[in-house]
Amino acid sequence: MNNLSNGVVDVTAYYFADNARKCFPKRIERNGQCLALLESGMRCIVTRGQQIVQIFTMTDGRQQYRLRFEPEARVWTLLGVVTCPR
């Protein structure tokens, strides 16, 4: 899914943490490619004026994926992919 950076993706599965108060992406898809993410990630909430944007750093065990979620538009964007050091 490296070639999908800076592209809109679909989040087709989620997992919940902190007694179901926080939602994280578990599976992302784009152009027929599907990627399962581990149930381990970080979420950062950023405000731009009145707009709230959530940034997620997730992993599949080999690579880290940085995702942006814009709640108002309900749009997920894959911002980048980084190979995890071994």
Secondary structure by P-SEA (a helix, b strand, c coil): ccccccbbbbbccccccccccbbbbcccccccbbbbbcccbbbbbbbcccbbbbbbbbbcccbbbbbbbbcccccccccccccccc
